[in-house]
């Protein structure tokens, strides 16, 4: 998933950055939901994304978009430390 990140986040996927926290938590949920692999990767993905939401991440969209493999969060939730548009 990390290779699909916007370029501003790719190099910020390091410990201490919000995007790293998100991806690490998503990985933990993916591992936790391994038993759902018997029902296919979509069911495992849906459970993982729902786990993120349950932990307070502002995941946007709904199951229809998630079924396509999408995960969208507001920029402010993953904005790199010290990042400025100016």
C-alpha positions as a printed Julia matrix, in Angstrom:
86×3 Matrix{Float64}:
   0.0     0.0    0.0
   2.82    2.41   0.78
   3.8     2.68  -2.9
   0.36    4.19  -3.66
   0.89    7.09  -1.25
   1.22   10.67  -2.48
   4.88   11.53  -3.01
   4.84   13.92  -0.03
   4.13   10.93   2.23
   6.25    8.17   0.7
   9.5     9.37   2.26
   7.73   10.22   5.52
   6.75    6.61   6.21
   9.16    6.47   9.16
   8.68    6.07  12.88
   7.3     9.22  14.46
   5.24   10.32  11.45
   1.45   10.06  11.34
   1.4     8.17   8.05
   3.69    5.53   9.57
   1.34    5.2   12.53
  -1.61    4.7   10.17
   0.14    2.08   8.05
   1.49    0.22  11.08
  -1.99    0.08  12.61
  -3.47   -1.04   9.3
  -0.87   -3.81   9.15
  -1.77   -4.91  12.69
  -5.46   -5.07  11.75
  -4.6    -7.0    8.57
  -2.72   -9.56  10.67
  -5.47   -9.66  13.32
  -8.08  -10.41  10.64
  -6.03  -13.19   9.03
  -8.76  -15.72   9.8
 -11.05  -13.86   7.39
  -8.72  -14.76   4.51
 -10.82  -17.9    4.1
 -13.64  -15.61   2.93
 -11.37  -13.68   0.56
  -9.14  -10.63   0.7
 -12.06   -8.21   0.4
 -13.61   -9.39   3.66
 -10.24   -9.18   5.38
  -9.68   -5.67   4.0
 -13.15   -4.48   5.08
 -12.57   -5.74   8.62
  -9.16   -4.06   8.72
 -10.53   -0.7    7.59
 -13.4    -0.95  10.05
 -10.8    -1.61  12.75
  -9.05    1.64  11.85
 -12.33    3.52  12.17
 -13.04    1.87  15.51
  -9.69    3.14  16.79
 -10.59    6.7   15.86
  -9.0     7.21  12.45
 -11.2     9.44  10.28
 -11.59    6.96   7.43
 -13.8     8.45   4.74
 -16.18    6.78   2.36
 -17.95    3.57   3.08
 -17.96   -0.12   2.31
 -18.68    0.48  -1.37
 -15.41    2.36  -1.83
 -13.5     0.13   0.57
 -14.54   -2.92  -1.46
 -12.53   -1.38  -4.31
  -9.47   -1.38  -2.06
  -9.6     2.33  -1.35
  -8.6     3.92   1.93
  -9.07    7.67   2.19
  -8.31    9.83   5.21
  -8.14   13.61   5.49
  -4.74   15.11   4.76
  -4.61   16.61   8.25
  -4.65   13.12   9.79
  -1.42   12.08   8.0
   0.23   15.44   7.33
   4.0    15.13   7.84
   5.62   16.82  10.83
   6.97   20.22   9.84
   5.24   20.12   6.45
   4.22   23.47   5.02
   2.51   24.4    1.78
   4.31   27.74   1.79
